[in-house]
Amino acid sequence: MPRPSTSPEHRAPPGPLGPMPLVTTLQMSQLRERLGRARSIPQRLQGSGRTKLGLPDPTRMSLKISSWLLLCYFAVLLVAFLGQRSDGATYEDFARQHIDYPETAAGDPNAYCNLMMRRRQMTTHSCKALNTFIHGDPDSIQNICPSKRTLCSSNFYNSILSFRLTLCSNRGRFPNCDYTGTRKTSRVRVACVNGWPVHFATDLDL
């Protein structure tokens, strides 16, 4: 019976603790597969936005927080902008829509509202639903803004003086606008920009 060959090419190379076992082709294939899986882990972690410990990536979290804060900032600016524009962006618009002094003569409050809403161009493209005319000296109305004592909130100010008012409410449908008028005396609240009233907010019942 022939003896197994002991030539050097059939012996396993010596290791530090003795001969190393032979590695089969199947074992090499499995080793390569495991190595490939290990190399793909960092890529999967990076694509999911998480760190090796399973925690959110600080860079991505910082970007998300910054985007959210920027969105909130623009939302605040938009609210402030709309609050200042509202009825009119300028004092001229405010005066056209809200100041009638001395009061224009008309038969009754309803006739007054129908006359003035058309004359002041608030029925040209649609029927403005509500509008208030202030029958006060323009200087007295302008002085509502500089008085810091009357600051209500943000850029809104309450008047100290009371004014005669006519409140107009539409009950028709464009182009047949039809207004009912109500007269009263009350303090008013206006929005001011650069010391000028630009928006009528409401009357303040006494």
TAWOKA-V890186 format. One record per residue. N is the residue number from 1. OMEGA is omega as a letter, one per 40 degrees, with the letter a starting at -180 (none if undefined). BURIAL is b if it has 16 or more other ideal C-beta (glycine too) atoms within 10 Angstrom, else e. D_CENTER is the distance of its C-alpha to the mean C-alpha in whole Angstrom. Layout:
# TAWOKA-V890186
n=N omega=OMEGA burial=BURIAL d_center=D_CENTER
n=N omega=OMEGA burial=BURIAL d_center=D_CENTER
This chain:
# TAWOKA-V890186
n=1 omega=a burial=e d_center=93
n=2 omega=i burial=e d_center=91
n=3 omega=i burial=e d_center=89
n=4 omega=a burial=e d_center=86
n=5 omega=i burial=e d_center=85
n=6 omega=i burial=e d_center=84
n=7 omega=a burial=e d_center=84
n=8 omega=a burial=e d_center=81
n=9 omega=i burial=e d_center=79
n=10 omega=i burial=e d_center=79
n=11 omega=i burial=e d_center=78
n=12 omega=i burial=e d_center=74
n=13 omega=a burial=e d_center=74
n=14 omega=i burial=e d_center=74
n=15 omega=a burial=e d_center=71
n=16 omega=a burial=e d_center=71
n=17 omega=a burial=e d_center=72
n=18 omega=a burial=e d_center=74
n=19 omega=i burial=e d_center=74
n=20 omega=i burial=e d_center=71
n=21 omega=i burial=e d_center=70
n=22 omega=i burial=e d_center=70
n=23 omega=a burial=e d_center=66
n=24 omega=i burial=e d_center=67
n=25 omega=i burial=e d_center=65
n=26 omega=i burial=e d_center=63
n=27 omega=i burial=e d_center=62
n=28 omega=i burial=e d_center=60
n=29 omega=i burial=e d_center=58
n=30 omega=i burial=e d_center=57
n=31 omega=i burial=e d_center=56
n=32 omega=a burial=e d_center=54
n=33 omega=i burial=e d_center=52
n=34 omega=i burial=e d_center=51
n=35 omega=i burial=e d_center=51
n=36 omega=i burial=e d_center=48
n=37 omega=i burial=e d_center=46
n=38 omega=a burial=e d_center=46
n=39 omega=a burial=e d_center=45
n=40 omega=a burial=e d_center=42
n=41 omega=i burial=e d_center=40
n=42 omega=a burial=e d_center=38
n=43 omega=i burial=e d_center=37
n=44 omega=i burial=e d_center=36
n=45 omega=a burial=e d_center=34
n=46 omega=a burial=e d_center=32
n=47 omega=a burial=e d_center=31
n=48 omega=i burial=e d_center=30
n=49 omega=a burial=e d_center=28
n=50 omega=a burial=e d_center=30
n=51 omega=a burial=e d_center=33
n=52 omega=a burial=e d_center=37
n=53 omega=i burial=e d_center=36
n=54 omega=a burial=e d_center=34
n=55 omega=i burial=e d_center=31
n=56 omega=i burial=e d_center=27
n=57 omega=a burial=e d_center=28
n=58 omega=a burial=e d_center=26
n=59 omega=i burial=e d_center=25
n=60 omega=i burial=e d_center=23
n=61 omega=i burial=e d_center=22
n=62 omega=i burial=e d_center=21
n=63 omega=a burial=e d_center=19
n=64 omega=i burial=e d_center=17
n=65 omega=i burial=e d_center=16
n=66 omega=i burial=e d_center=15
n=67 omega=a burial=e d_center=13
n=68 omega=i burial=e d_center=11
n=69 omega=i burial=e d_center=11
n=70 omega=i burial=e d_center=10
n=71 omega=i burial=e d_center=7
n=72 omega=a burial=e d_center=6
n=73 omega=a burial=e d_center=7
n=74 omega=i burial=e d_center=6
n=75 omega=i burial=e d_center=2
n=76 omega=i burial=e d_center=6
n=77 omega=a burial=e d_center=7
n=78 omega=i burial=e d_center=6
n=79 omega=i burial=e d_center=7
n=80 omega=a burial=e d_center=10
n=81 omega=a burial=e d_center=11
n=82 omega=i burial=e d_center=11
n=83 omega=a burial=e d_center=13
n=84 omega=a burial=b d_center=15
n=85 omega=a burial=e d_center=16
n=86 omega=a burial=e d_center=16
n=87 omega=a burial=b d_center=20
n=88 omega=a burial=b d_center=21
n=89 omega=a burial=e d_center=20
n=90 omega=i burial=e d_center=23
n=91 omega=i burial=b d_center=26
n=92 omega=i burial=e d_center=28
n=93 omega=i burial=e d_center=26
n=94 omega=a burial=b d_center=26
n=95 omega=a burial=b d_center=29
n=96 omega=a burial=b d_center=30
n=97 omega=a burial=b d_center=28
n=98 omega=a burial=b d_center=29
n=99 omega=i burial=b d_center=32
n=100 omega=a burial=b d_center=36
n=101 omega=e burial=b d_center=38
n=102 omega=a burial=e d_center=41
n=103 omega=i burial=e d_center=40
n=104 omega=a burial=e d_center=41
n=105 omega=i burial=e d_center=44
n=106 omega=a burial=e d_center=44
n=107 omega=a burial=e d_center=46
n=108 omega=a burial=e d_center=44
n=109 omega=i burial=b d_center=40
n=110 omega=i burial=b d_center=39
n=111 omega=i burial=e d_center=41
n=112 omega=a burial=b d_center=39
n=113 omega=i burial=b d_center=36
n=114 omega=i burial=b d_center=37
n=115 omega=a burial=b d_center=39
n=116 omega=a burial=b d_center=36
n=117 omega=i burial=b d_center=33
n=118 omega=a burial=e d_center=35
n=119 omega=a burial=e d_center=36
n=120 omega=i burial=b d_center=32
n=121 omega=i burial=e d_center=31
n=122 omega=i burial=b d_center=29
n=123 omega=a burial=b d_center=31
n=124 omega=a burial=e d_center=31
n=125 omega=i burial=e d_center=28
n=126 omega=i burial=e d_center=27
n=127 omega=i burial=b d_center=28
n=128 omega=a burial=b d_center=26
n=129 omega=a burial=e d_center=26
n=130 omega=i burial=e d_center=26
n=131 omega=a burial=b d_center=27
n=132 omega=i burial=b d_center=29
n=133 omega=i burial=b d_center=32
n=134 omega=i burial=b d_center=33
n=135 omega=a burial=b d_center=36
n=136 omega=i burial=b d_center=36
n=137 omega=a burial=e d_center=37
n=138 omega=i burial=e d_center=35
n=139 omega=i burial=e d_center=35
n=140 omega=i burial=e d_center=35
n=141 omega=i burial=b d_center=32
n=142 omega=a burial=b d_center=31
n=143 omega=i burial=b d_center=32
n=144 omega=a burial=b d_center=29
n=145 omega=a burial=b d_center=27
n=146 omega=a burial=e d_center=29
n=147 omega=a burial=e d_center=30
n=148 omega=a burial=e d_center=28
n=149 omega=a burial=e d_center=30
n=150 omega=a burial=b d_center=28
n=151 omega=i burial=e d_center=25
n=152 omega=i burial=e d_center=23
n=153 omega=a burial=e d_center=19
n=154 omega=a burial=e d_center=17
n=155 omega=i burial=b d_center=18
n=156 omega=a burial=b d_center=20
n=157 omega=i burial=b d_center=24
n=158 omega=i burial=b d_center=27
n=159 omega=i burial=b d_center=30
n=160 omega=i burial=e d_center=33
n=161 omega=i burial=e d_center=35
n=162 omega=a burial=e d_center=35
n=163 omega=i burial=b d_center=35
n=164 omega=a burial=e d_center=37
n=165 omega=i burial=b d_center=34
n=166 omega=a burial=b d_center=34
n=167 omega=a burial=b d_center=32
n=168 omega=a burial=b d_center=32
n=169 omega=a burial=e d_center=31
n=170 omega=i burial=b d_center=31
n=171 omega=a burial=e d_center=33
n=172 omega=i burial=e d_center=34
n=173 omega=a burial=e d_center=32
n=174 omega=e burial=e d_center=32
n=175 omega=a burial=e d_center=34
n=176 omega=i burial=e d_center=36
n=177 omega=a burial=b d_center=34
n=178 omega=a burial=e d_center=36
n=179 omega=i burial=b d_center=35
n=180 omega=a burial=e d_center=36
n=181 omega=i burial=b d_center=36
n=182 omega=a burial=e d_center=36
n=183 omega=i burial=e d_center=37
n=184 omega=i burial=e d_center=37
n=185 omega=a burial=e d_center=37
n=186 omega=i burial=b d_center=34
n=187 omega=a burial=b d_center=32
n=188 omega=i burial=b d_center=28
n=189 omega=a burial=b d_center=25
n=190 omega=i burial=b d_center=23
n=191 omega=a burial=b d_center=20
n=192 omega=i burial=b d_center=22
n=193 omega=a burial=b d_center=21
n=194 omega=i burial=e d_center=24
n=195 omega=a burial=e d_center=26
n=196 omega=i burial=b d_center=26
n=197 omega=a burial=b d_center=24
n=198 omega=a burial=b d_center=22
n=199 omega=i burial=b d_center=21
n=200 omega=a burial=b d_center=23
n=201 omega=a burial=b d_center=21
n=202 omega=i burial=e d_center=24
n=203 omega=a burial=b d_center=28
n=204 omega=a burial=e d_center=29
n=205 omega=i burial=e d_center=32
n=206 omega=none burial=e d_center=35
